[in-house]
Structure formats: structure tokens, C-alpha cells
Amino acid sequence: MRQYNSLRDIKSDIANGQITCRQLVAHYLQNIKEKETLNAFLETFEEEAFAQADTVDQKLANGTAGKLAGMVIGIKDVLAYKGHSLQASSQILNGFKSLYTATAVERLLAEDAIIIGRQNCDEFAMGGSNENSSFGPALNADDTTRVPGGSSGGSAVAVQAALCLASIGSDTGGSVRQPASFCGVIGMKPTYSRISRYGLIAYASSFDQIGVITRSIEDAALLLEVMAGPDGKDSTASQREVPAYSQLLSSDKTYKIGYIRDCFENEGLDTEVKDCILNVKDMLREAGHTVEAVDFPYLDYIVPTYYILTTAEASSNLGRYDGVKYGFRSNNVTDLNSLYKKTRAEGFGAEVQRRIMLGTFVLSADYYDAYYTKAQKVRRLIKEKTAELLESYDFLILPTAPTTAFKLGENAANPVAAYLEDIFTVQASLSGVPAISIPVGRDANGLSIGLQLMTRSFDEPALLAFSNYILDKITVEA
């Protein structure tokens, strides 16, 4: 069976009688088995996927199928799916099965998506390499000695290696966009509140947002269209009407684009990544768009602000995992205090423990104003400056990551170096604006380079249409 890059191609072949959903599921399950060393999936839902496929095939025959009929999807191991294991790639939730289904997942199923399994990720979505998973790292299919990025590493690899057509991940500070960049696929984080977070395991609640990883802009738009919208189970979900994103992908407008000068002058930016993104900038200027350098004076404060606030929220959110009601419980317990201490020490991995302790520290009475309060003030400045720039420019462009996929273990001994990999993605997260990573080239080692675009809150139609335009232009010029 040929490799499919979009649901449109799949639907065409189904309509022509060349494939069925059952055959498609069998094909992806075979790929997962053949490429199991990539460690992208923690579990496949084989029997259930075949049953869903048979149902969808019947609906297609009856003309009653939903928008996503024929789309085989994997979900990151932080999304609740009733009756299925949910672990956040952590031992602290070992043996736990979800009692309900996330709103986003419910909406996918309602439109006849077929969910094939749950995917590997950094533990509790904390990491940028997928090396923090308690099930071992997922591996980059382009070079298995390198990381796929994180935290949605398994989700990105699954799409990269054709183990499913699309993946649903989560993005707190770049966890969909950075692995998409490393794996040569498309990763989109919508505006904060655009998709309900009900059923998403919380890491940092004021940052977390469900995102999509696909091989085509059209599929990203369609998935967003299905999942977005108000939800009575999540009071933070936006009440705004959901546009038909998949019908708004054409644009002949001339845009005003800003590229953040500070990003391109950053010492940590790889030369090949810089040159590739600047080439795209020049291509856009030659095509008639206005492209100008802009200043963003808070670049050096972005990563510290992000980690102070997210670790603080994590220390609160992860307090519920104590071994009392569900999940892992230590066998070396003598009293209530030892139950809490030993369960959390044995159940959480090193990176999660590090972030909980950092968060507890910045929230402590002696340091609350010095760190947490100050970080909240800086977040407001970052958000206001980003909004100011987006009043003058339709889009901001910058690299998704400062490097291409790095070697496994390269940053293991240096958490600060690992955290600095987020330097270009966390601005959108702190500001709550939508952002997307699209593949625009490769370095001398054949590793993917991602271009990141940001735009105004809830202007996903323009973001998707312009991303589609850039990818089409790159394909034509290639």
C-alpha cells in the first residue's frame, strides 16, 4: 500500500474501491510492528481499531460517514480515552485506566476517526526530547541515534514514519511544534482555549493546549475544525464560533511579515537552520510580501519566565498523585508520610521530580514574590509586546528550534541546555497565540528544519492559509 500524506488521498482511494478502512488499519498496524524499535507507540488498540474500521466502512457505503472517515489517528499518552490505559508515560499511573474520554477525543470519534493507539511522550509532557519517558525514548526515524523532540515525540515519529496519518498531542511550551520540526512534519498549537482541555492530563494549566501533528495543512485544519469549540466541561474553553478552517486554506493576499531580529542573532542558533529560515524570508519578500526585521527585547527572559511559571503550576497539579486513590503505590510503606514520600519518589522520574521541586521552591513563602510574582509580571510584558507586534504585522516568523534533532543523551547531563531548546517556541505559549511549525528544508545530515509562524489570537484561518501557501511555494520552487 502506498504512503498517504492526506485524508483527501485516502478518501479518493476509498471512493475508487482501491482500499477499505479495515485494510488501512491493517497496513498501519503492520508498519507499527515492523518499526517497533522506534518506540513511538506504547500500546495499540488492534481489535477496537478493526471494529471502528468496519463501522466506518459501513457508514461510507451508506453515505453517513463523518468528516474524518478514513483517518487513522494516534493519541499522546496524556489524553483520556475511556476504558484505556492512561499513564503520561509515567510509572506513577501504572495500571490506571481512564474512566472517561477527553472532549477532543470524543469529537474525533464522533466524526469517525479511527484511534489506533496511545503514543510515547516525555513523562507528564515534561521534556523536549522524549528521553524522559519511563518507557524509554522514541527514536527519530530519519536517524535513530537522534531524538525526535518532545514532549510529543512518539506522536511526531508516528506521523513521520507512516504509523498513522495524524497524531493528537499537547503543547505546553512547544511540545507539538518542536518534535514536528525535528521529524519533518507539521505541528500546530492553536490559540489557548480554542480546544477544550477536559480529559488532558494537566502539566501547567495556563499553558497546556491540545495540538495536532499531520503531513498536510488540510488535515491539520480539519482536525482543528472538529476538536475546537465551547465545552461545558471546561470553563476555560473559548465560546467563539469555530470557522470551517478546512475551507479557508486559499489566500492571494499580500502580507506584512516580521522576523524577530533577536532570534537570528542568538548565539545558540545553528548556522544551517538560520540560513534556511532566512532563505524562506527572502523568498517571501521576492514574492511581493513585506518582510521586516522587528525587535523583541525580552528574548533572554522567555525561558526563565516559562520554567518558573510552569514548574509552579506543575507542583500544584501533580500533588494529586500520591498513591492513595489510584495508580502506583510503593510497597515500602510504613505510615502515611512514607506512603506519600516513597510513592512519589519511586513513581516519578528524575525530570518530573526536578520540576516539582523547582515549582515548590518558587511558590514557597520566602521566594514567592522574588520569583513567581515577578515571572507573572514578565509574562504580561511578553504577551503585550507580542500583541503589539502582531498589530503591525500579520505574522511573525522565526525558527521552531535553534538546532536540528540532537543526539540521544547529548543534553542529559545539562538540564539548562535542554531547557534552552525551547527558546523559540515558548513565546507563543506565554502569549497564548496560535503557532505552527512547517518543514522548510534539511541540513547537511538530512535532518529536518522547521519554520515557525505566529499570528493573532483566534486567527488560525490566516495562519493555516499562509502556511499552506509557503509549503506550496517551496514545493514548486524545489
N, C-alpha and C positions, 0 to 999 in steps of 0.2 A: 504494500500500500504506500502511496506517495506521501510525502510530508505536507501537512496542511498548515498554512500560515494565517488563515482567517476562517471565520464561520461561514462567510459568503461562499468560499470554495467548497466547504463541506456540504452546505445546503444544495449547491449546484450538482454535486456528485450524487447526493441522495435523490434529488429530483430526477436525475438521469438513470437511476437504478444501478449505479456503479458500486454503491456501498449502502450499508444499513448502520444504524446506531449501534447495534449489537456487534457488528464487525469492527466498528471504530473502537469500541471499548476493548474488544479482544486485542486489537492492534496496540493500543496504548498500554494495556496490561503486559503484553509481551515485551514491549520496549522497556517498561519498568523493571521487568525480570532480567532482561539482558544487560541493563545498565544499573543494576542494584548497587554496584560499587560506588556509584555517585552519591548514594545515601540521601537522595532527595526526599523519598517518602518514608515515613515511619510506619505506615500501615496503609494497605489498600482495602477498599470495600468491594471486593470482587463480586460476590453474589448479589449484593444490593445494586451495584452498578449495572450488572447484566439485567436485573429486573427493571431498573429505571429505563434502560435502553429499549427493552421490549415494549414498555408502556409508551415511550416516546415514538417508537416506530409505528405503533398502532395509531397514535394521535396524528402522526404525519399522514398516514394512509387515510384517516378520517377528515383531514383538514382542520383539526382542532388544536394543533401544536402551538406552544408558546414561542416567544421571541428567541429563546436560547436553545431551541430544539436542535440537537446535533453538537452542542458544545460540551466537551468533556473538561471538567474543572477539578483542580486540586485546591484544598484549603489549608492554610497555615495552621499549625497546631496551637492556635490561640483563639480559634473560633468555635463556639459551641454548636454541636450537632447532636440532637437528642439520641441517646442510646449508644453513642460512640465515645471512644476514649478521648480525653482532653487533658493534655499534660503540660502544655507550654514548653515542651522538650525538657522537662524537669522531673527529678525523682520525687519531689515533694508532692506531686499529684499522681504518683504511681498507683494504678488500679482504679482511678476515678473515671466514671462515665457521666457525660453531661445529662442533665435532667430536662433540658430544653434546647431549643435551636435558636441561634442568633437571628435577629431580624434580617440581616443581609443575606444569610444563607437561606432563610425561608423564602425570600423574594426570588432568589436564583432558582430554587426548586419549583416555585410556582410558575416560572416561565420555562420549565422543562430542561433546565441544565442537568447534566449527569455528573454527580460528585464521585470521583474515583478513589479519593483517599486523603489522608492528612499528611502534611509536609513538615520536614525538619526545619528548625529555626534556632537562633540563639535562645538560650533559656530565658523565659519570660520576656522575649524580644529585646534582651539587653546585649547588644553587640553589633559590630559591623563586619563580621567575617564568617559567622556561623560556626566558629570554633568553640563557642561557649555552650553548645548543646550537650546535654548529658548522654546523648546517643551518638556522639562523635560528629565531626564536621561533614557537611555536604561538600562535594568537590566540584570545581569548575570544569564543565565538560570540554572547554577549549584547551585546558591544561590542568590535569588532575593534581599537579603539585601546588596549585594556587587556590585561593579561597574564592567562593562565589559572591562574597559580600554578605551583608546581613542587615537586619536580623532575618529578613525573609529569604535566606539563602537557598533553602530547599525549594521554595516556590519559584525562584528565578531559574534555578537549574532545571526544574521540571519542564518549564516552557522552552528554555534553551535547547534541551536535549530531546524535545518532542515526546515527553512522557505524558503530556496532556496539552490541550490547546491553550488554556489560560489558567492563571492561579489567582487566588484571592489572598492578599497578605495584609499586614498592618504597617503603618508608617508613623513613628513617633518623632524621629529626627532624621529620617532618610532611609528607613528600613525597607521601603519598596523601591525607591529611586536608585540608591547606591548599588544594590545587587543587580538591578536591571542594567545599570551601566557596565558593571563587571562582566555580565553574561550576554551582552549584546541584544537585549530585548527592550520592550517599552515598559516603563513603570510610572504609574501616576498616583499622586496623592491629591485628592480633591480638597476643596475648602473645608476647614474644620467645621463640623456639624452637618456637612452635606449628606453623609451616610450615618445612620444610627449606629451607636456603639453598643447597643444591647446585645449581650452574648459575646462580646470581645473581652478576653481577659485583660484587666487593666494593668498597665505599667505606669504611665503618667497621664492621668485622665484629662488634663487640659491640653494635651498634645496628641494623644492617640487618635488615629483616623484609619479606617479601613481603606485600602487601596488595591489597585489591580495591576497585574503583570500579564502582558499579551505580546503577540507577534505583529499585531496591526492596530492602528489608531481606531479603526472602525469597531473592532472588538472591545477596546477599552471604553469607547463611547457608549456602546450598547450595554456593557456591564454596569457602568455608572448610571445609565438611564434606568436600569432595572432596580439597582440597590438603593439609590438616593431617595430622599423624601422624608416627610414627617413620620414620627413613630411615637405612639402613646406610651411606649415602654422606655423611652429615652427623652427626658425633658430638655436635653441639650441639642437634640436634632432640630435642624432648621425647618421652619414651616413654609419656606419658599416653594413655589411651584417648580417642578422638575421639567426642564426642557427636553425635547426629543433630540438628545445630543447626537445620536447616530444619523440624524437627518440634516445636521448643520455642519458638515465637515468640509464644505467648499467655501473658499474665500478668494476674492480677487482684489481685496483691499490692499492699500499700501500702508504699512505700519511704521510706527515710531518705536525704535528698539533701543534700550540702554544696555550697555555691557559694563559690569561693575569693575572699574579700573583696579581696585584694591585686590580683587581676586587674581587678576592676571599678573600682578606684581608680587604675589605671595611667594616666598622662598620655597615653600613646600610643593608648589605646582610643578609637575613633571613637564619637561620641555615638549615632548611629543603630544601630550594632552593639550597644552597651551596652544601649540601651532595648529592643531586640528580644529579647536574651537574658534581660533582667530580666522582660520580659512572659511569656516561657515559664516562668520561675521562679515567677511569681505564679500562672500557670495551673495549674502542678503543685500548688502549695500549696492552691489553691481546690478541686482535685480530691481532696484528702484526704491528700496526701503531706506528710511532714515535710521542710521545706526550711529550712536554717540556714546562716548565714554561717560560714565557717571561715578560720582564718589559716594562711597558708603563708609562713613568713618568708624563704624562700630564692629568691623570685622574681627578684630582681636578680642572682642568681648563676647562674641557669639557663643563659642564653645563653653567657656566658663559659666555663662548665664544659663545655657541649656542644661549642663550637668548639675548645677546647683538645684535648679527647679525640678528636673525630672527625678533626681535621686531623692529629693524631699517627698515628692508625690509617691515614688515607689516604696519608700519606707513605710508610708501610711497604707498604701494599697496592699502590700504584701504581708501586713500584720495579721491578715485573716488565715494565713497558712500556718497552723500551729499544731496539727496532729490530733486535734480534739474531735472534729466532726467528720472529716473526710481526708482522703489522700494518705500519704506516708506517715507512719508513726514509728519512732525509734523503739527498738527492743531493749534499750539500755536505760530504762526509765525507773526512777526510784520515788519521785514525788512530782507534784505539779510543775515546779520550776524546772526540774530536769526534763520533764516532758517537752516543755517549750524549747528549752535550750538545745537539747540533743536532737530533737526532731528537725529544727531549723538548721542546725549545724551540719547534720547528715543529709538532709533533703535538698538544701540549696547548694548550688555550685559556687565556686570562688568569686566569679564576677558578680553574681547576684548578691552575695554576702557583702562584697565591697561596696556596691551601690546602696544597699540598705544601711550600712554603717555610715557612709558619707551623708546620706539623707537624714539620718537620725542626728548626726553631728550638726548639720546646718540648721536643723529645726530646734536644737537644744536652746534652753533659756539664755545661756550666756552668748550664743552666737547667732541667734535668730535675726536680729537687726543688722548685724555685720554682714551676713551672707544672704539669707533668704529674702529679707525685705529689700535689700539693695538689688538683688537679682531681679526681683519683680519690677523695680523701677527701671532697670536697664532694659528689661523685656519691653516695657511700654515705649521706651525710646526707639528700640529696634523696630517695633511694629509701626510706630508713627513715621519713622524715616522711610520704611519700605512703602507704606501707603502714599507718602509724599512723592516718591519716585514714580510710583505707578499711576499717579495723577497726571504726570507729564509724559509717561511712556506707556505704550500698550503692553510691552513685555520687557522683562529683564532676562538677559541670557548670561550664563556662567557655566563652568564645568560642573558636572554632577559630583565628581570626586577628584582629588588632587593627583591621583595616580590611577593606573590600570590595576587589575587584580594582582595583589601581592602574594608572596609565597606563604604557604601554611607555616605557622609558627613564627613568622617574621616579627610580629609585634607582640608576641605572647609575654615577653618579659618587660614590656614597656606600655602600661595602660594609657599613658598620656599620648603616646604616638598613635595608639589605636583610636583614642577619642578625637584626635585631630583629623582623622579621616572623614569626620562629619562636618568639617569646617564650611563646606559649600551647601550642604543640604539643610542645616538647622535654621537658617534664616526664614525659610518658608514655614517651618514648623513653629518657630517663635511668633511669627506674624499671623499664622492661621490661613495664609493664602494658598491657592492651588499651585502645584508644581508638577512637572513631568520630566522624565529623563528619556531621551530618544537616542538610539545608536547612530553615530555620525562618522565613524571611522575606526581604524585599528592601528596599533603601534607596530614597531618592527618585529615584535614577538607574536603578532597576530592576535593580540588581546584587545578587547572592545573598549572604545572610548565613548562616553555618554555626554550629550549636551543637555543642560538643564534649562528649562524655561519657567518663569513665574509670571503670574498676572494677578489682576484684581480679584478680590473675593467674589465667588459665585460667577466668575466669567469663564467657566470651563468650556463653553461653546467656542469662544475665541481661541483658547489655549489648545484645544483639540484640533481645530481647523488649521491653525498656524503650524502646529506640529506635523500635521498631515501634509501641508504644503512643503515644509522643509524636507521631509523624507521623500516626497515625490521628486523634488528638485535634485536632491542628492542622487537618487536612482537614475534620473535622466542624464545627469552630467557624468555619472560613472560609466 
